[in-house]
């Protein structure tokens, strides 16, 4: 069956606007990694939990949530306090696919240093309108605390990575909380600079809808998709993440 969209550009925009509004709703996030960050109210706690949940957000969503619960058991009721007092190699056993105890230890040491020197938000700074520069500046500050084996868990857009998980984390931090999904804690990254997190599912839906032509899911494809979505909404293109993900995950479009 051919599910490709047959309407005009205007009809496609209206369709995606409708789907974005439909799926940006709290009742869709109970099985989403963002749900665990919603258990906290302090800014720093939300940032830390959201960052770690985004980091392990690949694979089956149920397994992500299960691993996330193990993370929360380690972090305790105040993840920010836990990070500030963290001692090297004290986190105990943890594994989610290829992200293991060694990786978590490095991430906690990196987060500790960042929070002792202005916080995670400060690390995502750039004198540029381009999202990859924010990610690369953060990466440069964070990588020194990691074992070489852990570098792969911090995406590098300069080497072509679509950086899906960091892009998703930044959406959570920057977009408005008015619909109860994203947090809107950061205002230093322009809303129009946010990308849609690109993975197999959102990429396939975007191709079916004619939004992208490239076959690779890489940073260049991010830019191709961003250019098209900015035509539909020059203020908030990342809202279409809800449409593309919803069409793929819930409707098998």
C-alpha positions as CSV (number, residue, x, y, z in Angstrom):
1,X,0.0,0.0,0.0
2,X,1.4,3.5,-0.9
3,X,1.1,5.8,2.1
4,X,2.9,8.7,0.5
5,X,1.2,12.1,0.8
6,X,-0.5,13.2,-2.4
7,X,-1.7,16.7,-1.5
8,X,-0.3,20.2,-2.2
9,X,2.4,21.9,-0.1
10,X,-0.3,23.9,1.7
11,X,-2.3,20.7,2.4
12,X,0.9,19.0,3.7
13,X,1.6,21.9,6.1
14,X,-2.0,21.9,7.3
15,X,-1.8,18.1,7.8
16,X,1.5,18.3,9.8
17,X,0.2,21.2,11.8
18,X,-2.8,19.1,12.8
19,X,-0.7,16.1,13.7
20,X,1.8,18.2,15.7
21,X,-1.0,19.6,17.7
22,X,-2.6,16.2,18.1
23,X,0.5,14.5,19.5
24,X,2.0,17.3,21.6
25,X,-0.1,16.1,24.5
26,X,0.7,14.7,28.0
27,X,-1.2,11.5,27.5
28,X,1.3,10.4,24.9
29,X,4.4,10.8,27.1
30,X,3.8,8.1,29.7
31,X,5.9,5.6,27.8
32,X,8.4,8.3,26.5
33,X,11.8,8.9,28.1
34,X,10.8,12.5,28.9
35,X,8.3,11.1,31.4
36,X,11.0,10.4,33.9
37,X,12.2,14.0,33.9
38,X,8.7,15.2,34.6
39,X,8.9,13.6,38.0
40,X,11.1,16.5,39.1
41,X,10.5,20.2,39.7
42,X,13.9,21.7,40.3
43,X,15.6,23.0,37.1
44,X,18.9,21.2,37.7
45,X,17.2,17.9,38.5
46,X,15.2,18.1,35.3
47,X,18.2,18.9,33.2
48,X,20.3,16.0,34.6
49,X,17.6,13.4,34.3
50,X,16.5,14.6,30.8
51,X,20.1,14.6,29.6
52,X,20.8,11.1,30.9
53,X,17.5,9.8,29.6
54,X,18.1,11.3,26.2
55,X,21.6,9.7,26.2
56,X,20.2,6.2,26.6
57,X,17.1,6.8,24.4
58,X,17.7,4.2,21.7
59,X,16.1,0.8,21.3
60,X,12.7,-0.3,22.6
61,X,11.0,2.4,24.5
62,X,10.0,0.0,27.3
63,X,13.6,-1.0,27.8
64,X,14.6,2.7,27.8
65,X,12.1,3.4,30.6
66,X,13.3,0.3,32.5
67,X,16.9,1.4,32.3
68,X,15.8,4.9,33.2
69,X,14.2,3.6,36.4
70,X,17.6,2.1,37.3
71,X,19.2,5.4,36.7
72,X,16.8,7.2,39.0
73,X,17.5,4.6,41.7
74,X,21.2,5.6,41.4
75,X,20.5,9.3,41.3
76,X,18.1,9.3,44.2
77,X,15.5,12.0,45.0
78,X,17.9,14.9,44.2
79,X,19.9,14.2,41.1
80,X,21.6,17.6,41.2
81,X,22.8,17.0,44.8
82,X,24.0,13.5,43.8
83,X,26.0,14.9,40.9
84,X,27.6,17.6,43.0
85,X,28.7,15.1,45.5
86,X,29.7,12.3,43.1
87,X,32.9,10.5,43.6
88,X,34.8,8.7,40.8
89,X,33.6,5.1,40.2
90,X,30.9,5.2,43.0
91,X,27.8,4.9,40.8
92,X,27.6,1.1,40.9
93,X,26.6,-1.3,38.1
94,X,24.6,0.0,35.2
95,X,24.0,-1.1,31.6
96,X,21.7,-0.1,28.8
97,X,22.7,-1.7,25.5
98,X,26.3,-0.4,24.9
99,X,26.1,2.4,27.6
100,X,27.6,0.9,30.7
101,X,29.0,1.7,34.2
102,X,32.2,3.1,32.7
103,X,30.2,5.5,30.5
104,X,27.8,6.5,33.3
105,X,30.8,7.2,35.6
106,X,32.3,9.5,33.0
107,X,29.0,11.3,32.3
108,X,28.5,11.9,36.1
109,X,32.0,13.3,36.4
110,X,31.5,15.5,33.4
111,X,28.1,16.7,34.8
112,X,29.7,17.4,38.2
113,X,32.4,19.6,36.6
114,X,29.8,21.5,34.5
115,X,27.6,22.2,37.5
116,X,30.5,23.3,39.6
117,X,31.3,25.8,36.8
118,X,28.0,27.3,35.8
119,X,25.8,24.4,34.9
120,X,24.7,22.3,31.9
121,X,22.9,25.2,30.3
122,X,26.1,27.3,30.3
123,X,27.9,24.5,28.5
124,X,25.5,24.8,25.5
125,X,26.6,28.3,24.4
126,X,27.4,29.5,20.9
127,X,27.8,32.8,19.1
128,X,26.0,31.3,16.2
129,X,22.4,30.7,14.9
130,X,23.4,27.1,14.0
131,X,22.4,24.2,16.4
132,X,25.5,22.2,15.6
133,X,27.7,24.9,17.1
134,X,25.9,24.6,20.5
135,X,26.4,20.9,20.4
136,X,30.0,21.0,19.4
137,X,30.9,23.6,22.1
138,X,29.2,21.4,24.7
139,X,31.0,18.3,23.4
140,X,34.4,20.0,23.6
141,X,33.8,20.7,27.3
142,X,32.3,17.3,28.2
143,X,34.6,14.8,26.3
144,X,37.7,15.3,28.5
145,X,35.9,13.6,31.4
146,X,35.1,10.5,29.4
147,X,37.0,7.3,28.6
148,X,37.7,7.0,24.9
149,X,35.1,4.2,24.7
150,X,32.5,6.7,25.9
151,X,33.1,9.3,23.2
152,X,30.6,7.6,20.9
153,X,27.8,8.4,23.3
154,X,28.3,12.1,22.7
155,X,27.4,12.8,19.0
156,X,29.7,14.8,16.8
157,X,27.8,16.7,14.1
158,X,31.1,17.8,12.5
159,X,31.7,14.1,11.6
160,X,28.2,13.8,10.1
161,X,26.2,12.5,13.1
162,X,22.5,13.4,13.1
163,X,23.0,13.8,16.9
164,X,19.4,12.6,17.4
165,X,19.5,12.2,21.1
166,X,21.2,15.6,21.9
167,X,18.8,17.3,19.4
168,X,15.9,15.7,21.3
169,X,17.3,16.8,24.6
170,X,17.6,20.4,23.4
171,X,14.0,20.3,22.2
172,X,12.9,19.3,25.7
173,X,14.9,22.1,27.2
174,X,14.0,25.0,24.9
175,X,10.4,24.5,23.6
176,X,7.5,26.0,25.5
177,X,6.0,23.9,28.4
178,X,2.5,25.2,27.6
179,X,1.2,21.8,26.3
180,X,2.8,19.9,29.2
181,X,5.4,18.0,27.2
182,X,8.6,20.1,26.8
183,X,10.1,22.1,29.7
184,X,11.1,25.5,28.3
185,X,13.9,25.9,30.8
186,X,16.4,27.5,28.5
187,X,15.9,30.6,26.4
188,X,19.4,31.2,25.0
189,X,19.0,28.9,22.1
190,X,16.7,30.3,19.4
191,X,13.5,28.3,19.0
192,X,13.8,28.5,15.2
193,X,17.3,26.8,15.4
194,X,15.9,23.6,16.9
195,X,15.9,20.5,14.7
196,X,13.6,17.5,14.6
197,X,15.5,14.5,16.1
198,X,16.3,12.4,13.0
199,X,16.2,8.6,13.3
200,X,15.0,5.7,11.1
201,X,11.4,6.3,11.9
202,X,11.2,10.1,11.5
203,X,13.5,9.9,8.5
204,X,11.3,7.3,6.8
205,X,8.1,9.4,7.4
206,X,9.8,12.6,6.2
207,X,10.8,10.8,3.0
208,X,7.3,9.4,2.4
209,X,6.0,13.0,2.8
210,X,8.6,14.4,0.4
211,X,10.2,16.5,3.0
212,X,13.7,15.1,2.4
213,X,15.4,13.4,-0.5
214,X,18.7,12.2,1.0
215,X,18.8,8.6,2.0
216,X,21.3,8.9,4.9
217,X,20.2,10.0,8.4
218,X,23.0,12.4,9.0
219,X,23.6,16.0,9.9
220,X,23.3,17.1,6.2
221,X,19.8,15.5,6.1
222,X,19.0,17.4,9.4
223,X,19.7,20.6,7.5
224,X,17.6,19.5,4.5
225,X,14.7,18.7,6.7
226,X,15.2,21.9,8.8
227,X,15.1,24.1,5.6
228,X,11.7,22.5,4.6
229,X,10.2,22.8,8.1
230,X,11.2,26.4,8.4
231,X,9.0,27.1,5.4
232,X,6.1,25.6,7.2
233,X,6.8,27.3,10.6
234,X,9.7,29.8,10.7
235,X,9.3,30.3,14.4
236,X,9.0,26.7,15.8
237,X,10.0,24.1,13.2
238,X,10.8,21.5,15.9
239,X,7.1,21.1,16.7
240,X,6.9,18.9,13.7
241,X,8.8,16.2,15.6
242,X,5.5,15.4,17.2
243,X,3.8,15.0,13.8
244,X,6.6,12.8,12.3
245,X,7.1,10.7,15.4
246,X,3.3,10.3,16.0
247,X,2.7,9.2,12.4
248,X,5.4,6.6,12.6
249,X,5.0,5.3,16.2
250,X,1.3,5.5,16.6
251,X,-0.2,5.3,13.1
252,X,2.5,3.3,11.3
253,X,2.0,5.7,8.4
